[in-house]
């Protein structure tokens, strides 16, 4: 068994967060090491420099934006994969997230299976480098 996928989640909706955590723990060996509901708290958490394997970011937060979180992570040169889980995975949003260092963008409404598969592939080592998974 591979080691847990150390994951930081930025999601303001607690119901979605709880469901996401339970699903990812059960199916993809994810260990949630941090959670923020807004941009400021996410940036503050990142400044502590706790290493993570994966950051899952929602775009629309209680305050601030997931785009700001991605930008802060990119500017800080943080290691670890960054993915976006949003209800608004438009082509423009996918492009903007990619420009800010997101490896993938998943649509909450129809791509949760893909997110789980992505996490499994990172955890078991079959994922290659960021940006190459489809």
C-alpha positions as CSV (number, residue, x, y, z in Angstrom):
1,X,0.0,0.0,0.0
2,X,1.4,3.4,-0.9
3,X,1.6,6.2,1.6
4,X,-1.4,8.5,2.0
5,X,-1.7,11.3,-0.5
6,X,-1.2,14.4,1.7
7,X,-3.9,16.8,0.5
8,X,-4.8,20.4,1.3
9,X,-8.4,21.3,0.3
10,X,-9.7,24.8,-0.3
11,X,-13.5,24.5,-0.4
12,X,-16.1,26.8,1.3
13,X,-19.1,24.5,1.2
14,X,-18.8,22.3,4.2
15,X,-21.2,19.6,2.8
16,X,-19.2,19.3,-0.4
17,X,-16.0,19.3,1.7
18,X,-17.2,16.5,4.0
19,X,-18.4,14.4,1.1
20,X,-15.2,15.0,-0.9
21,X,-13.1,14.0,2.1
22,X,-14.9,10.8,2.9
23,X,-14.9,9.8,-0.7
24,X,-11.3,10.5,-1.3
25,X,-10.2,8.9,1.9
26,X,-12.1,5.7,1.1
27,X,-11.3,5.4,-2.6
28,X,-8.0,7.2,-3.2
29,X,-6.0,6.9,0.0
30,X,-6.1,10.7,0.6
31,X,-5.0,12.1,4.0
32,X,-6.4,15.7,4.5
33,X,-3.7,17.7,6.2
34,X,-5.4,21.1,5.9
35,X,-8.6,22.9,4.9
36,X,-9.5,26.5,4.2
37,X,-12.8,28.1,3.2
38,X,-11.4,31.3,1.8
39,X,-8.4,32.7,0.0
40,X,-6.8,34.4,3.0
41,X,-6.8,31.3,5.1
42,X,-5.5,29.2,2.2
43,X,-2.6,31.6,1.6
44,X,-1.9,31.7,5.4
45,X,-1.8,27.9,5.5
46,X,0.6,27.7,2.5
47,X,2.9,30.2,4.2
48,X,3.5,27.6,6.9
49,X,5.3,25.5,4.2
50,X,3.8,22.2,5.3
51,X,4.6,19.9,2.4
52,X,1.7,18.5,0.4
53,X,1.2,16.1,-2.5
54,X,-2.0,17.6,-3.8
55,X,-4.0,20.8,-3.4
56,X,-7.7,20.7,-4.4
57,X,-9.0,24.2,-4.9
58,X,-12.6,25.5,-5.5
59,X,-12.7,28.8,-7.5
60,X,-15.6,30.5,-5.8
61,X,-14.9,30.9,-2.1
62,X,-16.5,32.7,0.9
63,X,-14.0,35.5,0.3
64,X,-11.3,35.9,-2.3
65,X,-11.0,33.3,-5.1
66,X,-9.4,30.0,-5.9
67,X,-7.5,31.9,-8.7
68,X,-5.8,33.9,-6.0
69,X,-4.9,30.7,-4.1
70,X,-3.4,29.2,-7.3
71,X,-1.5,32.5,-8.0
72,X,-0.1,32.5,-4.4
73,X,1.0,28.9,-4.7
74,X,2.6,29.5,-8.1
75,X,4.5,32.6,-6.8
76,X,5.7,30.8,-3.7
77,X,7.0,28.0,-5.9
78,X,5.2,25.3,-3.9
79,X,5.8,21.7,-4.8
80,X,2.9,19.5,-5.0
81,X,0.2,19.1,-7.6
82,X,-2.6,21.6,-7.8
83,X,-6.1,20.8,-9.2
84,X,-9.3,22.8,-9.4
85,X,-12.7,21.4,-8.5
86,X,-15.4,23.8,-9.6
87,X,-19.0,24.1,-10.8
88,X,-17.8,26.5,-13.5
89,X,-15.3,24.5,-15.5
90,X,-15.6,26.5,-18.7
91,X,-12.9,26.5,-21.3
92,X,-11.9,30.0,-20.3
93,X,-11.7,29.0,-16.6
94,X,-9.7,25.9,-17.4
95,X,-7.2,28.0,-19.4
96,X,-6.9,30.6,-16.6
97,X,-6.3,27.9,-14.0
98,X,-3.7,26.2,-16.2
99,X,-1.9,29.5,-16.6
100,X,-1.8,29.8,-12.8
101,X,-0.2,26.3,-12.4
102,X,-3.2,24.0,-12.0
103,X,-2.4,20.6,-13.4
104,X,-6.1,19.7,-14.0
105,X,-9.6,21.2,-13.7
106,X,-12.5,19.0,-12.7
107,X,-16.2,19.8,-12.9
108,X,-17.9,19.1,-9.6
109,X,-21.1,18.1,-11.4
110,X,-19.7,15.5,-13.7
111,X,-16.0,14.8,-13.2
112,X,-15.7,13.4,-9.6
113,X,-14.8,10.0,-10.9
114,X,-11.9,11.5,-12.9
115,X,-10.7,13.3,-9.8
116,X,-10.7,10.1,-7.8
117,X,-8.9,8.3,-10.6
118,X,-6.3,11.1,-10.7
119,X,-5.7,10.9,-7.0
120,X,-5.3,7.1,-7.2
121,X,-2.8,7.5,-10.0
122,X,-0.7,10.0,-8.0
123,X,-0.9,7.8,-4.9
124,X,0.2,4.6,-6.6
125,X,2.9,6.3,-8.7
126,X,1.4,5.6,-12.1
127,X,0.8,9.3,-12.7
128,X,3.6,10.8,-14.7
129,X,4.4,14.4,-14.5
130,X,1.8,17.1,-13.8
131,X,0.0,18.3,-16.9
132,X,0.3,14.9,-18.7
133,X,-2.8,13.2,-17.2
134,X,-6.0,13.1,-19.2
